[in-house]
Amino acid sequence: MRFFMRLALLFAPLALLACVETMPPSPGPLPMPVDNACGAASLQYLVGQPATVLAAMTFPSPTRIIEPGMAVTMDYSPNRLNIWLAEGRVLAEGNVIQRVTCG
């Protein structure tokens, strides 16, 4: 009789585990919206263009032009415009605008 009592105590948590409802899987990460507090949404046409086009433009303050390998602070400022550059595919191409974001 003691053997069956011990066996029942061992399997009791498994029986309770069968009663637990499982959560449905999450649909995955949502796409990040383009925040427009700094005007980044209206500058998305710059993505893919060479960085030389930035010289003829004026931007609101504060603006950061972030070059490849450049150290930047991770503080978030919704009114700050960030223009991220990537190295061009061809060596003579120079840097290319990769992203335009707020932060």
Secondary structure, DSSP 8 states (H G I E B T S, - for coil): -HHHHHHHHHHHHHHHHTT-----------------SSSGGGGGGGTTSBGGGGGG----SSEEEE-TT--------TT-EEEEEEE-SSGGG-EEEEEEEE-
